[in-house]
Amino acid sequence: MLIATMVVATIPVTDLEKAKQFYGKVLGLTQLWENPASVRYRCGEYSELSVFRRPALETVHTLAHFEVEDIEQTVEDLESKGVDFLDYSEGPLKTTKHIAHLGPAFGAWFKDPDGNTLGLRQG
């Protein structure tokens, strides 16, 4: 049986300096530590996120999402910092003002400087 005290999302990046600017300054995450290959951030009270240097690769799914209390305000805040949100208009996922209604929840998606898809979720 696996008993973990925490799960840490890890996200590959090609440029740690760009990643530090995006995750630390734009998203406002608190940096915990860094080494030549990675940077670790606190995300809320019990979560952490690590970005690590590696050659470019393509991901086609959401690598991590952030649970937020007010998705509309969070989208607005991040947009004011230059974050471009993804919009969907076909299939089961449709966004209005960058936000999709997913059953009892709401979601929004954006990309980091390496093209990794990240999400916001409320609900």
N, CA, C and O atoms as a GROMACS GRO file, in nm:
protein
  492
    1MET      N    1   0.084  -0.118   0.000
    1MET     CA    2   0.000   0.000   0.000
    1MET      C    3   0.089   0.124   0.000
    1MET      O    4   0.188   0.130   0.072
    2LEU      N    5   0.053   0.221  -0.080
    2LEU     CA    6   0.124   0.348  -0.086
    2LEU      C    7   0.061   0.445   0.012
    2LEU      O    8  -0.058   0.475   0.004
    3ILE      N    9   0.143   0.494   0.104
    3ILE     CA   10   0.096   0.596   0.197
    3ILE      C   11   0.187   0.717   0.177
    3ILE      O   12   0.304   0.715   0.213
    4ALA      N   13   0.132   0.820   0.119
    4ALA     CA   14   0.210   0.940   0.089
    4ALA      C   15   0.163   1.056   0.175
    4ALA      O   16   0.046   1.066   0.210
    5THR      N   17   0.256   1.144   0.209
    5THR     CA   18   0.219   1.264   0.284
    5THR      C   19   0.180   1.378   0.192
    5THR      O   20   0.114   1.473   0.233
    6MET      N   21   0.221   1.367   0.063
    6MET     CA   22   0.191   1.471  -0.034
    6MET      C   23   0.219   1.416  -0.173
    6MET      O   24   0.304   1.329  -0.190
    7VAL      N   25   0.147   1.466  -0.271
    7VAL     CA   26   0.177   1.437  -0.411
    7VAL      C   27   0.224   1.569  -0.472
    7VAL      O   28   0.161   1.673  -0.454
    8VAL      N   29   0.335   1.564  -0.544
    8VAL     CA   30   0.392   1.684  -0.605
    8VAL      C   31   0.383   1.670  -0.756
    8VAL      O   32   0.436   1.575  -0.814
    9ALA      N   33   0.315   1.764  -0.821
    9ALA     CA   34   0.312   1.766  -0.967
    9ALA      C   35   0.449   1.809  -1.017
    9ALA      O   36   0.510   1.900  -0.961
   10THR      N   37   0.498   1.744  -1.123
   10THR     CA   38   0.626   1.781  -1.182
   10THR      C   39   0.604   1.816  -1.329
   10THR      O   40   0.539   1.741  -1.403
   11ILE      N   41   0.658   1.929  -1.370
   11ILE     CA   42   0.633   1.982  -1.503
   11ILE      C   43   0.767   2.007  -1.573
   11ILE      O   44   0.852   2.077  -1.520
   12PRO      N   45   0.786   1.949  -1.693
   12PRO     CA   46   0.911   1.968  -1.766
   12PRO      C   47   0.917   2.106  -1.831
   12PRO      O   48   0.818   2.154  -1.887
   13VAL      N   49   1.034   2.170  -1.823
   13VAL     CA   50   1.056   2.300  -1.886
   13VAL      C   51   1.193   2.301  -1.952
   13VAL      O   52   1.283   2.229  -1.908
   14THR      N   53   1.210   2.380  -2.054
   14THR     CA   54   1.339   2.391  -2.122
   14THR      C   55   1.424   2.503  -2.064
   14THR      O   56   1.546   2.499  -2.076
   15ASP      N   57   1.362   2.603  -2.004
   15ASP     CA   58   1.433   2.721  -1.955
   15ASP      C   59   1.386   2.753  -1.813
   15ASP      O   60   1.275   2.803  -1.793
   16LEU      N   61   1.472   2.723  -1.714
   16LEU     CA   62   1.433   2.745  -1.575
   16LEU      C   63   1.411   2.893  -1.544
   16LEU      O   64   1.324   2.925  -1.463
   17GLU      N   65   1.485   2.982  -1.606
   17GLU     CA   66   1.466   3.125  -1.578
   17GLU      C   67   1.329   3.172  -1.625
   17GLU      O   68   1.261   3.246  -1.554
   18LYS      N   69   1.288   3.130  -1.745
   18LYS     CA   70   1.152   3.164  -1.792
   18LYS      C   71   1.048   3.101  -1.702
   18LYS      O   72   0.947   3.164  -1.669
   19ALA      N   73   1.072   2.977  -1.661
   19ALA     CA   74   0.977   2.908  -1.572
   19ALA      C   75   0.966   2.981  -1.439
   19ALA      O   76   0.856   2.996  -1.386
   20LYS      N   77   1.079   3.025  -1.383
   20LYS     CA   78   1.076   3.098  -1.256
   20LYS      C   79   0.996   3.227  -1.269
   20LYS      O   80   0.921   3.263  -1.178
   21GLN      N   81   1.012   3.296  -1.380
   21GLN     CA   82   0.936   3.419  -1.403
   21GLN      C   83   0.786   3.388  -1.410
   21GLN      O   84   0.706   3.456  -1.347
   22PHE      N   85   0.750   3.284  -1.485
   22PHE     CA   86   0.609   3.250  -1.503
   22PHE      C   87   0.546   3.197  -1.374
   22PHE      O   88   0.446   3.251  -1.328
   23TYR      N   89   0.604   3.093  -1.317
   23TYR     CA   90   0.543   3.029  -1.200
   23TYR      C   91   0.555   3.115  -1.074
   23TYR      O   92   0.463   3.118  -0.991
   24GLY      N   93   0.667   3.185  -1.060
   24GLY     CA   94   0.687   3.268  -0.941
   24GLY      C   95   0.624   3.405  -0.950
   24GLY      O   96   0.554   3.448  -0.858
   25LYS      N   97   0.648   3.475  -1.061
   25LYS     CA   98   0.600   3.613  -1.073
   25LYS      C   99   0.457   3.621  -1.129
   25LYS      O  100   0.371   3.687  -1.071
   26VAL      N  101   0.432   3.553  -1.241
   26VAL     CA  102   0.299   3.563  -1.304
   26VAL      C  103   0.194   3.488  -1.222
   26VAL      O  104   0.090   3.545  -1.187
   27LEU      N  105   0.220   3.360  -1.190
   27LEU     CA  106   0.122   3.284  -1.113
   27LEU      C  107   0.128   3.317  -0.964
   27LEU      O  108   0.032   3.293  -0.891
   28GLY      N  109   0.240   3.371  -0.918
   28GLY     CA  110   0.251   3.412  -0.778
   28GLY      C  111   0.275   3.298  -0.680
   28GLY      O  112   0.242   3.311  -0.562
   29LEU      N  113   0.332   3.187  -0.727
   29LEU     CA  114   0.361   3.075  -0.637
   29LEU      C  115   0.486   3.106  -0.554
   29LEU      O  116   0.576   3.175  -0.601
   30THR      N  117   0.490   3.056  -0.433
   30THR     CA  118   0.603   3.078  -0.344
   30THR      C  119   0.712   2.975  -0.370
   30THR      O  120   0.688   2.855  -0.358
   31GLN      N  121   0.831   3.022  -0.405
   31GLN     CA  122   0.943   2.931  -0.430
   31GLN      C  123   0.994   2.876  -0.297
   31GLN      O  124   1.020   2.952  -0.204
   32LEU      N  125   1.009   2.745  -0.291
   32LEU     CA  126   1.061   2.679  -0.172
   32LEU      C  127   1.212   2.659  -0.181
   32LEU      O  128   1.285   2.686  -0.085
   33TRP      N  129   1.257   2.611  -0.294
   33TRP     CA  130   1.400   2.590  -0.316
   33TRP      C  131   1.426   2.571  -0.464
   33TRP      O  132   1.334   2.551  -0.543
   34GLU      N  133   1.554   2.579  -0.501
   34GLU     CA  134   1.593   2.549  -0.638
   34GLU      C  135   1.732   2.489  -0.639
   34GLU      O  136   1.812   2.511  -0.549
   35ASN      N  137   1.759   2.413  -0.744
   35ASN     CA  138   1.892   2.360  -0.770
   35ASN      C  139   1.916   2.380  -0.919
   35ASN      O  140   1.828   2.430  -0.988
   36PRO      N  141   2.032   2.342  -0.971
   36PRO     CA  142   2.057   2.367  -1.113
   36PRO      C  143   1.959   2.300  -1.210
   36PRO      O  144   1.950   2.340  -1.326
   37ALA      N  145   1.885   2.199  -1.165
   37ALA     CA  146   1.796   2.125  -1.254
   37ALA      C  147   1.648   2.148  -1.229
   37ALA      O  148   1.566   2.113  -1.314
   38SER      N  149   1.610   2.207  -1.116
   38SER     CA  150   1.468   2.220  -1.086
   38SER      C  151   1.440   2.330  -0.985
   38SER      O  152   1.529   2.381  -0.918
   39VAL      N  153   1.311   2.366  -0.978
   39VAL     CA  154   1.263   2.464  -0.881
   39VAL      C  155   1.134   2.408  -0.822
   39VAL      O  156   1.050   2.355  -0.894
   40ARG      N  157   1.120   2.420  -0.691
   40ARG     CA  158   0.999   2.371  -0.622
   40ARG      C  159   0.922   2.488  -0.566
   40ARG      O  160   0.979   2.581  -0.510
   41TYR      N  161   0.788   2.483  -0.583
   41TYR     CA  162   0.698   2.588  -0.536
   41TYR      C  163   0.592   2.532  -0.442
   41TYR      O  164   0.553   2.416  -0.454
   42ARG      N  165   0.546   2.615  -0.350
   42ARG     CA  166   0.431   2.582  -0.267
   42ARG      C  167   0.308   2.627  -0.342
   42ARG      O  168   0.305   2.735  -0.401
   43CYS      N  169   0.205   2.543  -0.340
   43CYS     CA  170   0.076   2.573  -0.404
   43CYS      C  171  -0.032   2.550  -0.300
   43CYS      O  172  -0.079   2.437  -0.283
   44GLY      N  173  -0.070   2.652  -0.231
   44GLY     CA  174  -0.170   2.634  -0.126
   44GLY      C  175  -0.107   2.578   0.000
   44GLY      O  176   0.014   2.584   0.019
   45GLU      N  177  -0.191   2.523   0.084
   45GLU     CA  178  -0.145   2.476   0.215
   45GLU      C  179  -0.075   2.341   0.210
   45GLU      O  180   0.022   2.320   0.284
   46TYR      N  181  -0.121   2.249   0.125
   46TYR     CA  182  -0.070   2.112   0.128
   46TYR      C  183  -0.012   2.061  -0.003
   46TYR      O  184   0.021   1.943  -0.014
   47SER      N  185   0.001   2.147  -0.103
   47SER     CA  186   0.047   2.101  -0.234
   47SER      C  187   0.176   2.171  -0.274
   47SER      O  188   0.205   2.283  -0.231
   48GLU      N  189   0.252   2.101  -0.358
   48GLU     CA  190   0.372   2.159  -0.415
   48GLU      C  191   0.380   2.124  -0.562
   48GLU      O  192   0.319   2.028  -0.608
   49LEU      N  193   0.455   2.206  -0.636
   49LEU     CA  194   0.474   2.186  -0.778
   49LEU      C  195   0.622   2.202  -0.807
   49LEU      O  196   0.687   2.294  -0.756
   50SER      N  197   0.676   2.113  -0.888
   50SER     CA  198   0.816   2.118  -0.923
   50SER      C  199   0.829   2.134  -1.074
   50SER      O  200   0.762   2.063  -1.149
   51VAL      N  201   0.914   2.228  -1.118
   51VAL     CA  202   0.946   2.238  -1.260
   51VAL      C  203   1.090   2.190  -1.274
   51VAL      O  204   1.176   2.225  -1.193
   52PHE      N  205   1.116   2.111  -1.376
   52PHE     CA  206   1.249   2.055  -1.393
   52PHE      C  207   1.295   2.069  -1.537
   52PHE      O  208   1.216   2.058  -1.631
   53ARG      N  209   1.425   2.094  -1.552
   53ARG     CA  210   1.482   2.116  -1.684
   53ARG      C  211   1.494   1.984  -1.759
   53ARG      O  212   1.541   1.884  -1.706
   54ARG      N  213   1.450   1.988  -1.886
   54ARG     CA  214   1.467   1.874  -1.975
   54ARG      C  215   1.449   1.922  -2.118
   54ARG      O  216   1.394   2.030  -2.140
   55PRO      N  217   1.494   1.845  -2.214
   55PRO     CA  218   1.476   1.887  -2.354
   55PRO      C  219   1.327   1.902  -2.387
   55PRO      O  220   1.241   1.844  -2.321
   56ALA      N  221   1.300   1.982  -2.489
   56ALA     CA  222   1.161   2.008  -2.528
   56ALA      C  223   1.087   1.879  -2.558
   56ALA      O  224   1.142   1.786  -2.617
   57LEU      N  225   0.963   1.874  -2.517
   57LEU     CA  226   0.874   1.764  -2.550
   57LEU      C  227   0.734   1.817  -2.559
   57LEU      O  228   0.703   1.923  -2.504
   58GLU      N  229   0.648   1.744  -2.627
   58GLU     CA  230   0.511   1.790  -2.646
   58GLU      C  231   0.416   1.711  -2.557
   58GLU      O  232   0.418   1.588  -2.555
   59THR      N  233   0.334   1.784  -2.484
   59THR     CA  234   0.227   1.721  -2.406
   59THR      C  235   0.094   1.768  -2.463
   59THR      O  236   0.083   1.881  -2.509
   60VAL      N  237  -0.004   1.682  -2.460
   60VAL     CA  238  -0.133   1.716  -2.518
   60VAL      C  239  -0.246   1.711  -2.415
   60VAL      O  240  -0.363   1.711  -2.452
   61HIS      N  241  -0.210   1.706  -2.290
   61HIS     CA  242  -0.312   1.700  -2.185
   61HIS      C  243  -0.274   1.798  -2.073
   61HIS      O  244  -0.162   1.850  -2.070
   62THR      N  245  -0.366   1.823  -1.984
   62THR     CA  246  -0.341   1.910  -1.871
   62THR      C  247  -0.246   1.840  -1.775
   62THR      O  248  -0.275   1.730  -1.727
   63LEU      N  249  -0.133   1.904  -1.745
   63LEU     CA  250  -0.034   1.844  -1.655
   63LEU      C  251  -0.066   1.867  -1.508
   63LEU      O  252  -0.032   1.784  -1.424
   64ALA      N  253  -0.130   1.977  -1.478
   64ALA     CA  254  -0.168   2.008  -1.340
   64ALA      C  255  -0.279   2.112  -1.345
   64ALA      O  256  -0.288   2.192  -1.439
   65HIS      N  257  -0.363   2.110  -1.244
   65HIS     CA  258  -0.461   2.217  -1.233
   65HIS      C  259  -0.462   2.269  -1.090
   65HIS      O  260  -0.428   2.198  -0.995
   66PHE      N  261  -0.501   2.393  -1.078
   66PHE     CA  262  -0.505   2.461  -0.950
   66PHE      C  263  -0.650   2.476  -0.907
   66PHE      O  264  -0.731   2.530  -0.981
   67GLU      N  265  -0.682   2.427  -0.789
   67GLU     CA  266  -0.815   2.443  -0.733
   67GLU      C  267  -0.824   2.585  -0.678
   67GLU      O  268  -0.743   2.625  -0.595
   68VAL      N  269  -0.923   2.661  -0.725
   68VAL     CA  270  -0.938   2.800  -0.683
   68VAL      C  271  -1.078   2.824  -0.629
   68VAL      O  272  -1.171   2.750  -0.660
   69GLU      N  273  -1.093   2.927  -0.547
   69GLU     CA  274  -1.223   2.958  -0.490
   69GLU      C  275  -1.309   3.044  -0.581
   69GLU      O  276  -1.432   3.033  -0.580
   70ASP      N  277  -1.245   3.131  -0.661
   70ASP     CA  278  -1.320   3.220  -0.750
   70ASP      C  279  -1.252   3.218  -0.886
   70ASP      O  280  -1.159   3.294  -0.912
   71ILE      N  281  -1.300   3.130  -0.973
   71ILE     CA  282  -1.235   3.111  -1.103
   71ILE      C  283  -1.246   3.236  -1.190
   71ILE      O  284  -1.151   3.267  -1.263
   72GLU      N  285  -1.358   3.307  -1.185
   72GLU     CA  286  -1.372   3.427  -1.267
   72GLU      C  287  -1.269   3.531  -1.229
   72GLU      O  288  -1.206   3.591  -1.316
   73GLN      N  289  -1.250   3.554  -1.100
   73GLN     CA  290  -1.152   3.652  -1.053
   73GLN      C  291  -1.011   3.606  -1.085
   73GLN      O  292  -0.927   3.688  -1.123
   74THR      N  293  -0.983   3.477  -1.071
   74THR     CA  294  -0.850   3.425  -1.100
   74THR      C  295  -0.816   3.440  -1.248
   74THR      O  296  -0.705   3.479  -1.283
   75VAL      N  297  -0.912   3.408  -1.335
   75VAL     CA  298  -0.891   3.426  -1.479
   75VAL      C  299  -0.862   3.573  -1.507
   75VAL      O  300  -0.769   3.605  -1.581
   76GLU      N  301  -0.941   3.661  -1.451
   76GLU     CA  302  -0.922   3.805  -1.473
   76GLU      C  303  -0.785   3.851  -1.424
   76GLU      O  304  -0.716   3.925  -1.494
   77ASP      N  305  -0.744   3.806  -1.306
   77ASP     CA  306  -0.613   3.844  -1.252
   77ASP      C  307  -0.499   3.794  -1.341
   77ASP      O  308  -0.406   3.869  -1.371
   78LEU      N  309  -0.507   3.668  -1.384
   78LEU     CA  310  -0.399   3.613  -1.467
   78LEU      C  311  -0.398   3.677  -1.605
   78LEU      O  312  -0.290   3.699  -1.661
   79GLU      N  313  -0.515   3.706  -1.659
   79GLU     CA  314  -0.520   3.775  -1.789
   79GLU      C  315  -0.451   3.912  -1.780
   79GLU      O  316  -0.383   3.953  -1.874
   80SER      N  317  -0.470   3.981  -1.668
   80SER     CA  318  -0.408   4.113  -1.651
   80SER      C  319  -0.256   4.102  -1.645
   80SER      O  320  -0.186   4.202  -1.665
   81LYS      N  321  -0.204   3.982  -1.616
   81LYS     CA  322  -0.060   3.959  -1.612
   81LYS      C  323  -0.008   3.899  -1.742
   81LYS      O  324   0.108   3.859  -1.751
   82GLY      N  325  -0.095   3.894  -1.844
   82GLY     CA  326  -0.052   3.847  -1.975
   82GLY      C  327  -0.075   3.701  -2.005
   82GLY      O  328  -0.029   3.652  -2.109
   83VAL      N  329  -0.144   3.629  -1.918
   83VAL     CA  330  -0.172   3.487  -1.943
   83VAL      C  331  -0.282   3.477  -2.048
   83VAL      O  332  -0.387   3.540  -2.035
   84ASP      N  333  -0.258   3.399  -2.153
   84ASP     CA  334  -0.357   3.374  -2.258
   84ASP      C  335  -0.430   3.244  -2.227
   84ASP      O  336  -0.368   3.139  -2.212
   85PHE      N  337  -0.561   3.252  -2.216
   85PHE     CA  338  -0.641   3.134  -2.187
   85PHE      C  339  -0.684   3.065  -2.315
   85PHE      O  340  -0.700   3.128  -2.419
   86LEU      N  341  -0.702   2.935  -2.307
   86LEU     CA  342  -0.748   2.854  -2.419
   86LEU      C  343  -0.900   2.856  -2.421
   86LEU      O  344  -0.964   2.848  -2.317
   87ASP      N  345  -0.956   2.868  -2.539
   87ASP     CA  346  -1.101   2.865  -2.552
   87ASP      C  347  -1.141   2.747  -2.640
   87ASP      O  348  -1.072   2.713  -2.735
   88TYR      N  349  -1.252   2.686  -2.605
   88TYR     CA  350  -1.303   2.570  -2.676
   88TYR      C  351  -1.446   2.599  -2.721
   88TYR      O  352  -1.525   2.654  -2.644
   89SER      N  353  -1.478   2.561  -2.845
   89SER     CA  354  -1.613   2.588  -2.894
   89SER      C  355  -1.678   2.466  -2.957
   89SER      O  356  -1.794   2.471  -2.996
   90GLU      N  357  -1.604   2.356  -2.968
   90GLU     CA  358  -1.659   2.236  -3.030
   90GLU      C  359  -1.652   2.118  -2.934
   90GLU      O  360  -1.570   2.116  -2.842
   91GLY      N  361  -1.738   2.021  -2.957
   91GLY     CA  362  -1.740   1.904  -2.872
   91GLY      C  363  -1.807   1.934  -2.739
   91GLY      O  364  -1.878   2.034  -2.726
   92PRO      N  365  -1.785   1.848  -2.640
   92PRO     CA  366  -1.854   1.864  -2.512
   92PRO      C  367  -1.800   1.979  -2.427
   92PRO      O  368  -1.865   2.024  -2.333
   93LEU      N  369  -1.679   2.026  -2.459
   93LEU     CA  370  -1.617   2.132  -2.380
   93LEU      C  371  -1.632   2.265  -2.452
   93LEU      O  372  -1.575   2.286  -2.560
   94LYS      N  373  -1.709   2.356  -2.392
   94LYS     CA  374  -1.730   2.488  -2.450
   94LYS      C  375  -1.700   2.592  -2.343
   94LYS      O  376  -1.745   2.579  -2.229
   95THR      N  377  -1.625   2.694  -2.381
   95THR     CA  378  -1.591   2.799  -2.286
   95THR      C  379  -1.665   2.928  -2.317
   95THR      O  380  -1.691   2.960  -2.433
   96THR      N  381  -1.698   3.000  -2.213
   96THR     CA  382  -1.754   3.134  -2.222
   96THR      C  383  -1.667   3.221  -2.132
   96THR      O  384  -1.654   3.194  -2.013
   97LYS      N  385  -1.608   3.326  -2.189
   97LYS     CA  386  -1.513   3.410  -2.115
   97LYS      C  387  -1.402   3.322  -2.057
   97LYS      O  388  -1.356   3.344  -1.945
   98HIS      N  389  -1.358   3.222  -2.134
   98HIS     CA  390  -1.248   3.130  -2.102
   98HIS      C  391  -1.285   3.023  -2.000
   98HIS      O  392  -1.198   2.944  -1.961
   99ILE      N  393  -1.408   3.016  -1.954
   99ILE     CA  394  -1.446   2.923  -1.848
   99ILE      C  395  -1.549   2.825  -1.900
   99ILE      O  396  -1.646   2.864  -1.966
  100ALA      N  397  -1.528   2.696  -1.872
  100ALA     CA  398  -1.621   2.591  -1.910
  100ALA      C  399  -1.699   2.545  -1.787
  100ALA      O  400  -1.644   2.540  -1.677
  101HIS      N  401  -1.825   2.510  -1.807
  101HIS     CA  402  -1.908   2.453  -1.701
  101HIS      C  403  -1.899   2.302  -1.713
  101HIS      O  404  -1.938   2.246  -1.816
  102LEU      N  405  -1.848   2.236  -1.612
  102LEU     CA  406  -1.825   2.091  -1.613
  102LEU      C  407  -1.906   2.026  -1.502
  102LEU      O  408  -1.853   2.001  -1.394
  103GLY      N  409  -2.032   1.998  -1.527
  103GLY     CA  410  -2.118   1.943  -1.422
  103GLY      C  411  -2.128   2.044  -1.310
  103GLY      O  412  -2.169   2.158  -1.334
  104PRO      N  413  -2.092   2.005  -1.186
  104PRO     CA  414  -2.100   2.101  -1.075
  104PRO      C  415  -1.977   2.191  -1.065
  104PRO      O  416  -1.971   2.277  -0.977
  105ALA      N  417  -1.880   2.173  -1.153
  105ALA     CA  418  -1.755   2.248  -1.145
  105ALA      C  419  -1.736   2.340  -1.265
  105ALA      O  420  -1.813   2.335  -1.362
  106PHE      N  421  -1.633   2.422  -1.257
  106PHE     CA  422  -1.595   2.512  -1.366
  106PHE      C  423  -1.446   2.496  -1.390
  106PHE      O  424  -1.370   2.471  -1.296
  107GLY      N  425  -1.404   2.510  -1.517
  107GLY     CA  426  -1.262   2.494  -1.549
  107GLY      C  427  -1.217   2.597  -1.651
  107GLY      O  428  -1.297   2.649  -1.728
  108ALA      N  429  -1.088   2.625  -1.650
  108ALA     CA  430  -1.025   2.714  -1.748
  108ALA      C  431  -0.882   2.664  -1.768
  108ALA      O  432  -0.822   2.608  -1.676
  109TRP      N  433  -0.827   2.685  -1.889
  109TRP     CA  434  -0.696   2.630  -1.922
  109TRP      C  435  -0.607   2.734  -1.987
  109TRP      O  436  -0.655   2.823  -2.058
  110PHE      N  437  -0.476   2.722  -1.963
  110PHE     CA  438  -0.377   2.811  -2.021
  110PHE      C  439  -0.247   2.734  -2.034
  110PHE      O  440  -0.234   2.623  -1.984
  111LYS      N  441  -0.149   2.794  -2.103
  111LYS     CA  442  -0.021   2.728  -2.123
  111LYS      C  443   0.092   2.807  -2.058
  111LYS      O  444   0.087   2.929  -2.049
  112ASP      N  445   0.193   2.734  -2.011
  112ASP     CA  446   0.312   2.799  -1.960
  112ASP      C  447   0.405   2.832  -2.076
  112ASP      O  448   0.372   2.799  -2.190
  113PRO      N  449   0.520   2.896  -2.054
  113PRO     CA  450   0.608   2.933  -2.165
  113PRO      C  451   0.657   2.815  -2.250
  113PRO      O  452   0.696   2.835  -2.365
  114ASP      N  453   0.657   2.694  -2.196
  114ASP     CA  454   0.698   2.575  -2.272
  114ASP      C  455   0.584   2.508  -2.346
  114ASP      O  456   0.604   2.407  -2.413
  115GLY      N  457   0.463   2.564  -2.334
  115GLY     CA  458   0.348   2.505  -2.400
  115GLY      C  459   0.277   2.397  -2.319
  115GLY      O  460   0.189   2.329  -2.371
  116ASN      N  461   0.315   2.381  -2.193
  116ASN     CA  462   0.247   2.284  -2.106
  116ASN      C  463   0.111   2.340  -2.068
  116ASN      O  464   0.100   2.456  -2.029
  117THR      N  465   0.008   2.258  -2.079
  117THR     CA  466  -0.127   2.301  -2.043
  117THR      C  467  -0.149   2.286  -1.894
  117THR      O  468  -0.125   2.181  -1.835
  118LEU      N  469  -0.194   2.395  -1.833
  118LEU     CA  470  -0.228   2.399  -1.692
  118LEU      C  471  -0.375   2.442  -1.682
  118LEU      O  472  -0.428   2.505  -1.773
  119GLY      N  473  -0.438   2.409  -1.572
  119GLY     CA  474  -0.578   2.442  -1.558
  119GLY      C  475  -0.613   2.506  -1.425
  119GLY      O  476  -0.537   2.500  -1.328
  120LEU      N  477  -0.728   2.568  -1.424
  120LEU     CA  478  -0.792   2.617  -1.302
  120LEU      C  479  -0.920   2.540  -1.286
  120LEU      O  480  -0.985   2.506  -1.385
  121ARG      N  481  -0.959   2.511  -1.164
  121ARG     CA  482  -1.084   2.441  -1.138
  121ARG      C  483  -1.150   2.498  -1.014
  121ARG      O  484  -1.084   2.522  -0.912
  122GLN      N  485  -1.279   2.520  -1.024
  122GLN     CA  486  -1.359   2.563  -0.910
  122GLN      C  487  -1.477   2.470  -0.898
  122GLN      O  488  -1.546   2.443  -0.996
  123GLY      N  489  -1.502   2.422  -0.776
  123GLY     CA  490  -1.621   2.339  -0.756
  123GLY      C  491  -1.594   2.202  -0.705
  123GLY      O  492  -1.687   2.125  -0.684
   0.00000   0.00000   0.00000
